Amino acid sequence: MRILGLETSCDETAAAVYDGNAGLLAHEVYSQVDLHAAYGGVVPELASRDHLRKLLPLLRKVLDAAGGSGTIEGVAYTSGPGLVGALLVGASVARSLAYAWRVPCLGVHHMEGHLLAPLLEPEPPEFPFVALLVSGGHTLLARVEGIGRYEVLGSSLDDAAGEAFDKTAKLLGLGYPGGPQLAALAERGRPDVFRFPRPLTERPGLDFSFSGLKTAVVVALRDRELDDQARADAARAFEEAVVDTLVIKCRRALEATEVRTLVVAGGVGANRRLRARVRAMGEQAGVRVVYPRVEFCTDNAAMIALLGHLRLAAGQHDGLALRARARWPMAELVSPSGATPL
């Protein structure tokens, strides 16, 4: 089954075509980073308007690369969670194309796409696995038994890890997007100049809390001369605190579930320090660690097309209504074997 996938949940416009036999045939991503940089963050109205401008050209490009629209047997689009206006752009295009082509259409869950992105790799993980999903808007640990069969083990009680990166980057005078710039600055930082807390690691449980880290940075830098080296030292200490916290929670989740495979997905999953630390932890514990390629850590349509294929091939599809949900708890997802529409 050959599926067109569309992604417009936030500030990336993306389209992809996935074939159940041949795998990923084509994918394109356009980032709105330059558009939003002047504002220090994503402006929802501007994001929606830019999706309108960019989606159709990307769509034409991936369809041409995949052999044309006549080969498409289904359409999948991100219907949540995300910015409602941005989601509606992708939903409207997807539903219209599916109606015109007389093929099934399905709105899928953005975070489920991230969880299953490693299935795009040449050696995908086998079920069950523990997944750390860590991005700008979400941080959670889940036991993944199969498509639609997820047990959330822990999640962020406040700021997601990526959100904490961006806020701390702003405190350090860095531009948008802050996470990658903070990670680059941290490479020049000296160890042990600052020491920030590892939140919720001194008590049992798998939930996360990163809002206090920003406050810790504010307190540590208050009334201090901030030259370039001090900023780099603070960036390194902050990054190490986040990475340590994530690694500690991953180890706990693996021990609690006795699962021997760990998947790390989402935008922060591209962080080099996190990858190195998780890899070392996996080697020590005898656990296989799997990442998507860096290009599939950030928002993309390849994971949406793959997820759409898995669910549409199992018989799920939506009616004619558009679906766009700013919030969509993963607990509401169902296994396609239940043949229950999302």
N, C-alpha and C positions, 0 to 999 in steps of 0.2 A: 504494500500500500504506500503510495507516494503522497506526502503531506506538505502543504505550505504552512509555515509558522510565522506569526507576526508578533513583535514585542514592542510595546509603547508604554510601559508602566511608569516611566519616570523621565530620564534625560538621555536615553539612548533609543534611537529608532533602528529597528532591525527586522530583517526578513531572511528566511532560510527555507530550503526544501530538503526533506529527509525521505529516503526510500528504505522500506523495510528490508530489502535484499541487498541493495548497494550501499546503504549507509547515507551519510551526509553528502549531498550533491552540490550544494551551493549555500553560502551564507554571507550576508553583508551587515555591517553595523555602522551607523553614523552617530558620533558623540556630540552632544550639545555643550560640552565643557566650555568652549570659548564664548558661547552665547551667555551663559550664566555667570562666568567668572567675574564680570564687572559688578555683580550684585552679591557676591560672596556665598551664593547658594542657589538652589533651583527655584525659579519663579514659575509656578504652575501654569499661568496663562501663556507665558512665552513658550514653555515646553509643549503645550498642546498645539499652538500655532506652528511651531517648527516641525512637529510630527506630521502635520498636514502638508507641509512643503516637501518633506523628505521621503515619506513612506512610499509614494507611488514610483518615484525613480528607482528606489532600492528594490521594490517589488519587480519592476520590469527587468532589472539586472539579474536577479536570482532566477526568475522564470526563464530568461534567455539561456542562462548557464545550465539550467536543469532540463532543457528540452522543450520549453513552452508550456502554456497553460493547459493544453489538451491532455497532458500527462498527470495532472493533479487529481487525486482521488478524495481529498479531504482538506479542510482548512482548520487550523488551530490558532488561537490568539490568547494573549494574556488578558484575563478578565479581572485579576486582582491578586493580591493587594497592590495598591499603587495610587497615583493621582487620578481622580475620577475623569477629569477632562482629557488627560493623556490616554487613559484606558479606552475611552469612548472613540477615540480616533481609530485605534486598531480594531476595536470591536465592530465599528461601522463598516470599515473596509472589508474585514474578514467575512462578516455576515452577507454583505452585498455580493462579494465574489462567489461565495458558496451558493447563494441563491441563483446567480447567473449561470454558474457552471453545473448546477444541479448535483452538488456533492454535499456530504454531511459537514457540519461545522461544530466546533466545540471550544468553549472558553475554558482555559486551564489556569491552574494556580501557579503564580510566579515562583514561590518558594519551593514548590514541588519540582518545578523545572530545575532549580539549582541543586536540589537533593539528588536528582537523577542525571545531572550533567556528566558525571564520570562514566555513565554508560555509553557515551560517545567515544570513549578511548578504545584503542586496539585491544587492551586487556582489561575489560571492565570488571568491577567488583562483583562478587556473587552475594546474593542475599543469604542470611541477614548481615547487615553491617550497621555500625554506629556512625552517624553523620554529624559533623560540626558544621553548621551553616552560619557563616559569620560575614555580615555585609553592613552597608551603611544604615539600613533600616531594621535589621533583624540579627539576633544572636540566639541560637538554640542548639540543643543536642537532642537527637532523636534516634531511636532504634528503628531501622528500616527493614521490615520483613518482606516487602514486595510492593508492587504498584498500589498506592492507596492504603497501604497498611503501615501506618506510622505511629509510634508511641513517643510523644514528646517527653523527654527525660528532664529537661531544664530549659529555661529561657531567660531573657533579660527582664529584670524587674523595672528598669528605667531606660537609660540610653543604651543603644546597641554599640558594639565595639567600634564599628565604622563611624558612627555618629560621634563617639568620644574622640576618635582620631581627628575628625574634622574640627570639632570645637577646640581641642587643644592646639591644633595647628593655627587656628585663628588667634588664640592667645599668644602664640609665638611669632605672630606677624607674618604667617605664611598665607599664600593665596588659595583659591579654590581650584580643583578639589584638594582638600588639605591632607588626606590620608597619605597618598603617594609622596607629597612634598615633605611631610613629617618623617616618613620612613627614609627618604633620601638624606635629610638633615641628620637623622640619628646615626647614619653610617660614620659621621665625623665626630660623634660624641664619645666622651671618655666614660669608662665604667665606674660605678660607685661614687660619682660626684653627688648625685641626688638618689634618694631612695623613696619610692612611692609605694603605697599599699597594694596588696593583691586582694581585691575585695571578695568577701564571702568564701575565702579559701581556708579559713581557720575554723570553720564549722561545717557539719555535714550538709550534703545537698548538691544539686547540680545547676541551680539557678545562677544567673550572672547579675552584676550591678556595676556599671561603669561611670555613673554620673559623679560619684565622689572623687574619681581620679582627676577630673578637671579641677575640682576645688582644691585638691592636694597640690596640683601644679600652681594654681593661683597663690596659695599660701607660701609655697616654697620660693616663688619668684618675687613675692611682694618686697618692695624696697630694696631690690637687688639690681646691681648694674648688669644690664643684659647685653653683653657683647655677643659676637657670633658664636664663640666657643661655649658660652653659658647656655645659649639657646640650643645648640647641638647636644650638650650634656643633658639638658632637660628632656629633649626629644628622645634621646636614647633611653633614659630612665623610664619615661612614660611607655615607650614601645615595649621595653622589657617587662614592665608590670602587666600590660595587657597580654602579652605572649605567655608569660608565666601562668597567669590566671587561666587562659584557654587550655594550656597543656595540662595543668593540674586537673581541670574539670574533665578533659578527655580521658585521662588516665582513670579517674574515678568511674566514668561511665563504662569504660571497657571492663573494669574489674566487676562492676555491679551486674553487667549483662552477660559477662563471659563470652562476648563476641570477639573474634580475632581479626576483624577488618575495620579500619577507620577511614571514613571519607571526609575530606575537608573541602568545602565548597563555599561559594560566595566571593564577593569582591576582595574582602580582607584575606581570603585564602591565597591570594597572590603575593602576600607579604613574604619576603625572603627569610626574615628572621623566624617567623612563625613556621614556615615550611621546614627550615633546618631543625628547629627544636622538636617539632612533631615527628619528623623522620627519625631523629635520635631516640626519642621516647619509644617509637614503634620498634626500632631495632633492639632496644634494651628489653622490651616487654614481649618480643616475639610476635608483634602484630603487624599485619600488612597495612600500609598507609597508601591511600589512593587520592590523587588530586585530578581535577579536570585541567586541561591545558589552560595557561593563563588567559587566553582569549575567551575561554568559556567560563572563567570565574566571574567576570563582570557580566552585566545584563546582555543577553544575546538571544537571537531567535532560534539558533540551532537546538537549544535545550527545549524550547517551546514546540518546535516541529517534532522532535523525538518524543516528548510527552504526549503530544497530540496523536502521533502514530500508535503509541502503546494503548491509549484509551479508545481511539476511534476503531482500531483493529479489533478491540474486544467488544465492540457494539455500542459504545456510549456516544451520544451526540445530543446537542441542544435543539430546542425548537427555534422558531424564528425570532424570538426576543433577543435583544442585545443584553449582554451581562457585563457590568462594570462595578466592582466592589472595592471601595477604599480599604476596608478591613475584611479579612476572610480567614478565620481561625483554621489551622490545619486539621483540627479535630473533626471538622465537618467533611473532610474528604473521605471518599469511599473507594473500595477496591473495584476495579472494572468487572470483576467476576460477579459482582452483585447486580450488574446491568442497570444501575440506578443513575439517571442523568445527573450531572453536577449542577 
